[in-house]
Amino acid sequence: MKNLPSRSAKAAAADGHAPPAELGDVAARYFFFGWLFRNAGAADPWVSSAALAFNIRQRHHLPVYMLRWAVIFAVSMALGTQLEHLAQGDLACVAYVVGVFALCYLFVAVAIFLGLEIAAHRR
C-alpha cells in the first residue's frame, strides 16, 4: 500500500481539526506544569496583574501535578530500596537520583501552589 502524505498543520487548522500532538509534547505537558501559567513578572503593571490573576485561576491544576511527582518519588525510592536488597547498588543509585529530582520538583510545585493560595486570599 502506498503511503499518502500527511496533511499540513495549516490545512488541518483550516478544517477545524487540531494536528496530532507529538508524544514528547504530551509527556512534557503531563509531567511539567509550566505551560499552564503566564509570566507575572512583566514590567507593565497591567500585564503583570492580569497574569497573576490568570495564574491564581490556574492553581487548581497543581495538586494533580504534585500527586504525579509524589508517586514518582515513592516508586523510585521503593525501587531503589528493592535494588539495594538485590545487591544492585549502581541501579539503586539511579533510582534514588530520580527520586531526589522528583522530590525537588515536588517542593517547587508545593511552593508555587502555596504562593498562589496566599495571593488568592490577599485579593
Residue frames as qw, qx, qy, qz and C-alpha x, y, z in Angstrom:
[[0.000, 0.889, 0.458, 0.000, 0.00, 0.00, 0.00],
 [0.409, 0.479, -0.017, 0.776, 1.29, 3.44, -0.86],
 [0.323, -0.511, -0.452, 0.655, 1.86, 5.95, 1.97],
 [0.136, 0.833, 0.353, 0.403, -0.10, 9.11, 1.46],
 [0.293, 0.276, -0.302, 0.864, 1.47, 12.37, 2.60],
 [0.223, -0.580, -0.660, 0.423, 0.02, 13.71, 5.80],
 [0.071, 0.882, 0.319, 0.340, -1.90, 16.94, 5.83],
 [0.339, 0.338, -0.307, 0.823, -0.08, 20.03, 6.96],
 [0.185, -0.394, -0.629, 0.644, -0.89, 21.74, 10.25],
 [0.171, 0.224, -0.061, -0.957, -2.27, 24.73, 8.35],
 [0.440, -0.091, -0.669, -0.592, -4.64, 22.52, 6.33],
 [0.391, -0.337, -0.833, 0.198, -5.75, 20.71, 9.49],
 [0.074, -0.355, -0.412, 0.836, -6.40, 24.02, 11.27],
 [0.277, 0.083, -0.324, -0.901, -8.40, 25.29, 8.29],
 [0.492, -0.228, -0.766, -0.347, -10.69, 22.25, 8.60],
 [0.566, -0.588, 0.098, -0.570, -11.19, 22.92, 12.31],
 [0.958, -0.217, -0.167, 0.087, -9.18, 19.88, 13.38],
 [0.300, -0.848, 0.435, 0.042, -6.10, 20.20, 15.53],
 [0.613, 0.481, -0.626, 0.011, -2.97, 18.45, 14.28],
 [0.892, -0.325, -0.306, 0.070, -1.97, 15.41, 16.33],
 [0.313, -0.881, 0.339, -0.108, 0.30, 16.22, 19.25],
 [0.535, 0.475, -0.672, 0.190, 3.81, 14.85, 19.40],
 [0.805, -0.354, -0.466, 0.101, 4.46, 12.26, 22.10],
 [0.503, 0.025, -0.347, 0.791, 7.19, 14.42, 23.63],
 [0.170, -0.360, -0.009, -0.917, 4.84, 17.39, 23.90],
 [0.720, -0.441, -0.357, -0.400, 2.16, 15.28, 25.54],
 [0.773, -0.222, -0.451, 0.387, 4.66, 13.82, 28.02],
 [0.290, 0.169, -0.242, 0.910, 6.02, 17.26, 28.85],
 [0.392, -0.404, -0.092, -0.821, 2.53, 18.62, 29.49],
 [0.797, -0.362, -0.461, -0.147, 1.69, 15.55, 31.59],
 [0.746, -0.265, -0.368, 0.488, 4.68, 15.94, 33.91],
 [0.348, -0.112, -0.117, 0.923, 5.60, 19.66, 33.80],
 [0.037, 0.775, 0.609, -0.167, 3.13, 22.42, 34.63],
 [0.254, -0.390, 0.095, 0.880, 4.99, 25.47, 33.32],
 [0.037, 0.236, 0.632, 0.738, 2.79, 25.66, 30.23],
 [0.191, -0.675, -0.712, -0.006, -0.26, 26.36, 32.43],
 [0.300, -0.784, -0.256, 0.479, 0.95, 29.70, 33.74],
 [0.403, 0.820, 0.091, 0.395, 1.86, 33.14, 32.45],
 [0.545, 0.082, -0.291, 0.782, 4.82, 35.32, 33.42],
 [0.269, -0.882, -0.387, -0.013, 3.66, 37.64, 36.19],
 [0.538, -0.529, 0.034, 0.655, 7.00, 39.45, 36.33],
 [0.434, 0.613, 0.365, 0.551, 6.28, 41.70, 33.36],
 [0.284, -0.014, -0.145, 0.948, 7.36, 45.34, 33.51],
 [0.308, -0.338, -0.282, -0.844, 3.88, 46.64, 32.72],
 [0.234, -0.064, 0.728, -0.641, 1.76, 46.56, 35.91],
 [0.723, 0.184, 0.050, -0.664, -1.45, 45.86, 33.98],
 [0.723, 0.306, -0.596, -0.168, 0.04, 42.85, 32.22],
 [0.201, 0.253, -0.838, 0.439, 1.58, 41.64, 35.47],
 [0.448, -0.004, 0.516, -0.730, -1.72, 41.94, 37.33],
 [0.801, 0.239, -0.164, -0.523, -3.61, 40.13, 34.57],
 [0.594, 0.320, -0.737, 0.043, -1.01, 37.34, 34.51],
 [0.042, -0.179, 0.794, -0.579, -1.18, 36.97, 38.30],
 [0.647, 0.095, 0.288, -0.700, -4.98, 36.75, 38.17],
 [0.787, 0.307, -0.430, -0.318, -4.71, 34.13, 35.43],
 [0.390, 0.312, -0.823, 0.272, -2.17, 32.14, 37.44],
 [0.327, -0.110, 0.647, -0.680, -4.37, 32.25, 40.54],
 [0.791, 0.184, 0.047, -0.581, -7.24, 30.81, 38.49],
 [0.739, 0.373, -0.549, -0.111, -4.97, 28.07, 37.12],
 [0.111, -0.517, 0.755, -0.388, -3.65, 26.97, 40.53],
 [0.818, -0.100, 0.345, -0.450, -6.29, 24.26, 40.93],
 [0.869, 0.388, -0.301, -0.064, -4.32, 22.08, 38.46],
 [0.140, 0.677, -0.660, 0.294, -1.20, 21.98, 40.64],
 [0.648, -0.340, 0.590, -0.341, -2.33, 19.28, 43.13],
 [0.946, 0.292, 0.088, -0.106, -2.61, 16.81, 40.24],
 [0.566, 0.662, -0.417, 0.259, 0.99, 17.53, 39.24],
 [0.254, -0.607, 0.625, -0.420, 2.08, 17.29, 42.89],
 [0.876, -0.102, 0.383, -0.275, 0.43, 13.88, 43.14],
 [0.863, 0.480, -0.146, 0.051, 2.20, 12.67, 39.99],
 [0.332, 0.670, -0.543, 0.383, 5.60, 13.73, 41.32],
 [0.531, -0.468, 0.558, -0.434, 4.86, 12.26, 44.76],
 [0.965, 0.098, 0.193, -0.151, 4.06, 8.92, 43.11],
 [0.697, 0.598, -0.323, 0.227, 7.27, 9.10, 41.07],
 [0.079, -0.669, 0.589, -0.445, 9.19, 9.85, 44.28],
 [0.742, -0.291, 0.478, -0.370, 7.61, 6.97, 46.19],
 [0.957, 0.280, 0.050, -0.052, 8.03, 4.45, 43.38],
 [0.556, 0.659, -0.413, 0.293, 11.64, 5.39, 42.71],
 [0.251, -0.601, 0.618, -0.441, 12.53, 5.20, 46.41],
 [0.873, -0.106, 0.384, -0.280, 10.81, 1.80, 46.74],
 [0.872, 0.468, -0.122, 0.071, 12.59, 0.61, 43.60],
 [0.245, 0.721, -0.538, 0.360, 15.92, 1.84, 44.96],
 [0.551, -0.453, 0.577, -0.397, 15.34, 0.01, 48.23],
 [0.951, 0.116, 0.240, -0.154, 14.46, -3.21, 46.43],
 [0.711, 0.618, -0.279, 0.187, 17.50, -2.92, 44.16],
 [0.092, -0.696, 0.606, -0.374, 19.71, -2.43, 47.22],
 [0.766, -0.247, 0.511, -0.301, 18.36, -5.65, 48.69],
 [0.927, 0.351, 0.128, 0.017, 19.16, -7.42, 45.42],
 [0.618, -0.463, 0.312, 0.553, 22.75, -6.11, 45.65],
 [0.495, 0.565, 0.384, 0.537, 22.36, -3.93, 42.56],
 [0.335, -0.621, -0.214, 0.676, 23.93, -0.81, 44.04],
 [0.177, -0.096, 0.379, 0.903, 24.52, 1.00, 40.75],
 [0.162, -0.460, -0.675, -0.554, 20.89, 0.68, 39.66],
 [0.364, -0.694, -0.558, 0.273, 19.70, 1.63, 43.14],
 [0.297, -0.391, -0.009, 0.871, 21.73, 4.82, 42.86],
 [0.018, -0.177, -0.530, -0.829, 19.94, 5.73, 39.62],
 [0.319, -0.615, -0.689, -0.213, 16.54, 5.12, 41.23],
 [0.403, -0.632, -0.378, 0.544, 17.48, 7.28, 44.23],
 [0.204, -0.179, 0.201, 0.941, 18.69, 10.12, 41.99],
 [0.166, -0.398, -0.627, -0.649, 15.39, 10.07, 40.09],
 [0.418, -0.657, -0.618, 0.107, 13.60, 10.14, 43.45],
 [0.358, -0.482, -0.177, 0.780, 15.59, 13.14, 44.65],
 [0.037, 0.048, 0.391, 0.918, 14.84, 15.04, 41.43],
 [0.303, -0.532, -0.689, -0.388, 11.15, 14.19, 41.82],
 [0.430, -0.633, -0.496, 0.411, 11.21, 15.42, 45.41],
 [0.245, -0.274, 0.054, 0.929, 12.82, 18.70, 44.35],
 [0.128, -0.245, -0.542, -0.794, 10.20, 19.23, 41.66],
 [0.399, -0.599, -0.692, -0.056, 7.50, 18.39, 44.20],
 [0.368, -0.526, -0.325, 0.695, 8.87, 21.03, 46.61],
 [0.073, -0.069, 0.278, 0.955, 8.82, 23.62, 43.82],
 [0.269, -0.415, -0.675, -0.547, 5.22, 22.75, 42.94],
 [0.425, -0.625, -0.605, 0.249, 4.16, 22.99, 46.59],
 [0.290, -0.386, -0.115, 0.868, 5.88, 26.37, 46.98],
 [0.069, -0.108, -0.446, -0.886, 4.18, 27.73, 43.86],
 [0.361, -0.518, -0.723, -0.282, 0.81, 26.38, 44.97],
 [0.411, -0.603, -0.488, 0.479, 1.12, 27.89, 48.44],
 [0.197, -0.230, 0.086, 0.949, 2.28, 31.22, 46.98],
 [0.194, -0.253, -0.555, -0.768, -0.72, 31.34, 44.66],
 [0.415, -0.582, -0.699, 0.015, -3.06, 30.37, 47.52],
 [0.338, -0.504, -0.302, 0.735, -1.70, 33.22, 49.62],
 [0.039, -0.072, 0.304, 0.949, -2.03, 35.61, 46.69],
 [0.271, -0.429, -0.707, -0.493, -5.63, 34.48, 46.13],
 [0.411, -0.641, -0.601, 0.242, -6.56, 35.17, 49.77],
 [0.283, -0.380, -0.091, 0.876, -4.98, 38.63, 49.67],
 [0.009, -0.186, -0.495, -0.849, -7.13, 39.72, 46.72]]
